[in-house]
Structures are given as C-alpha cells and as structure tokens.
Amino acid sequence: MPEAEWILTGRKIDDRDRRYAIGLMSGTSLDGIDVALIETDGEGEVKRGPSRTYPYDHASKARLEQALELGKTLADRMARPQNLAEIETMLTERHGEVVERFLSEISVKPGEIACVGFHGQTILHRPSDALTVQIGDGVGLARRLGLPVVWDMRARDMEAGGQGAPLVPAYHRALAANLPPEFDMRPVVFVNIGGISNVTYIDGEADPIAFDCGPGNALLDQWLQREAGIPFDQNGRIAGEGAVIEDLAARYLDSTFFSKSLPKSLDKFDFPVPDGDAGELSDVARTLCHVTAVGIARAREHMPREPRLWIVAGGGRRHPSILADLADAVGEEANVALAEDCGFDGDAMEAEAWAYLAVRAMRGLPLTFPTTTGCREAVSGGVISRPDAGVERSASVRPA
C-alpha cells in the first residue's frame, strides 16, 4: 500500500484510545534523526507506519559532538553553559524541519497527528547521581509544529529511584504480543545495538526485564574515527579482516559492569576507547565487535530462563562479526533473528517506541517498571507541551 494511503481517511484523531503519533529519536551515534509514524492505543494495539532517517550534516554533527563534551561537566540538568543553549536551539530546529518534511513526503496533514514523542539528544546519563540530560526544547517544538509534544521522558523515572533507562521495553512488550507464528517463542529477548547495547526479556504476562548490557557501536565507531578518520565500519569490512585480541577483550569483559546486579544503565563514555597502541586497526575493531556480542550474551545471567529467541535491532545488527559472535555466544539452542525477519524495522524501532511512549504518557500509563529501570513502582513520565495550553507533566503513577 502506498504510504499516502496508510492514514485511514476520515478517521477522527481525537479518539480516546487509538491515536496516530510520531516518534523522534537522535541516538548516541549522532547519525541523524529517525522519524516514525504509528497508530496505537498505547497498550497492545500497534500499527506500524512509514519511517525515515534524516542524516545530520557535518556541521550539525560537529556541534552535537561538542554538546557531548560539554555534557560531561554538568551537575545541573537544566544548565546550558557556554554555547549549549544555541546547540539545543539548533537541535530543536532540525527536529522541526524533519517532521515537516516527513509529513509532506507521506502526504499526511499535521492535524491528523495526536502527539509527537521527542527524545532529544542525550548528552549525559549518570544514574549513580540521578542525573540525565537530554537537550531539546519541547515547548519550542510544540509551538513550531502546532502539535502536542511529549518530551523529557526519563526524569520522572529517576525521581522514582530508577535508572532513567531503558525506556523502550514497554514497546517491546507490545511487539512481542504481535510476533508472527513462526517466531512466537518464549522467552524472547529484544536486543538493541546502538551506541550502547540493551536488552528486554519478555516471558508471558510478567513485566519485562530490561537493562543496558554493555558497549554497542560507540566504541568501534570512536576507535575508527580517531585512528583512521572513518565514521563506522561499513558492511563490517574492517573488522572482518581482523582477529580477536584476547587480552584486550578480557580487559573489557572483566569490567565490574557485567557482574553488577540490576538495574543498570550506561553512558556512552563509561567504556574507554582503546589506546592507540592496542593493536592493528582491524584487530582492535574485531575485538570490539566480540566484546559487544559477548556482553549481550552475558545478559542471560540476569534472566530467569534461557531465551529461545533473540531479536536484534539497531545499527549493530548490520555488522556480520557482531551477529556471528552473538549466535556463537548464545548457543545452538537459541534463535538469533533480525528485526526484519520478524516483520519489524530495526532502524525505526526506537523512534516508533517514542511515539508509543508519547501516547502512553498522554494517557497516564506507565513508561517504566521496577523490572526495567529499578524505579520504586511503575511510573508514567514526560512533559507534555501543547501549542495552545502550556506545559503539564504526565500523571505520576497509573496501573499498567
């Protein structure tokens, strides 16, 4: 069906339960802005729509990299030192531009959209200090788009004693309920390999178990950028020419993070980039892929039962070495499948999740659970900015 026909003509978008929502994600890799449209009730019904990725131009990416460096110095999540406020304005403008472009490309009018889930850009995540900072002006975005914008979705969880991450598990649970018959296996684990890696374990009706489980693409990308001026390992060619450096892999895998009890989450800079003399370019790249895969597989130590199915999303799913090592690490009894194998979109999943979470926030439904972030009780979250009615916080706690 053409994307322009995806929206059902004549449907009232102010329906209390089912809504069209846009999700926006700018991840730690700084590749660009992912945009996705879904229809959902914020619970078990999800209809996935079109999605796009709009890459950052070189200048915008450089400014966001500067924001990450400035973020390391923050002790106040509302502070915007030096030119960070200007970078935040730039980021918000880019998001506004891509939403307008996206709606034009798929022939959907803004009035058909109930809400926008706006992640912003994480520049600091320090759960030990109950501190998380995502730059992005939700008020300004709501005014520009003329739509309700739900943003700052991590802070309420931290106020409730949680890690502020991961937030996608609520959406993973909805997707798990709609798996094709040939992939309807339990327990199932959703794996997202972005800048860092995280997992969501789902088994039956219990709340999902979720946590960050180790490095994702960030270490590999940073190593290649610093040592060779290459932004990422396209098609896995560099790592494919290398061999695992066992002692380097062991130093990473001996990190206390892997044995730390739940809940746990990571900042992009929690694992240091290897020293320049760590080894040949391709060997270090191969080693970092191995560390990512083994770290994901070791997540089983925190799961009640051995997973039968691992569904892999995020940019790391394209790296042959990561996938091969993950399959080896989880063993022949488990199935490793790409998101696309199961009828999903591994690039759009996080943006879709932010749309889903926005609808949940507007309905006062929980975004996080004690089993996903360590919060004291299931909590909703987010700030809801309406173009004509100011700002409100979502309801603090509601039953699932």
Secondary structure, DSSP 4 states (H G I P E B T S, - for coil): --GGGSSPTT--TT-SS-EEEEEEEE-TT--EEEEEEEEE-SSS-EEEEEEEEEEPPHHHHHHHHHHHHHHTT-SSTT--TTTHHHHHHHHHHHHHHHHHHHHHHTT--GGG--EEEEEEEEEEEEGGGTEEEEE--HHHHHHHHTS-EEE--SHHHHHTT--S---THHHHHHHHTT--GGG--SSEEEEEESSEEEEEEE-TTSPPEEEEEEE-SHHHHHHHHHHHS-SS-GGGHHHHT----HHHHHHHHT-HHHHPPSS----TTSSPPPPTTSS-HHHHHHHHHHHHHHHHHGGGGGSSS--SEEEEESGGGG-HHHHHHHHHHH-TTSEEEEGGGGT--TTTHHHHHHHHHHHHHHTT--SB-HHHH--SS-B---EEEETTTEEEEPPS----
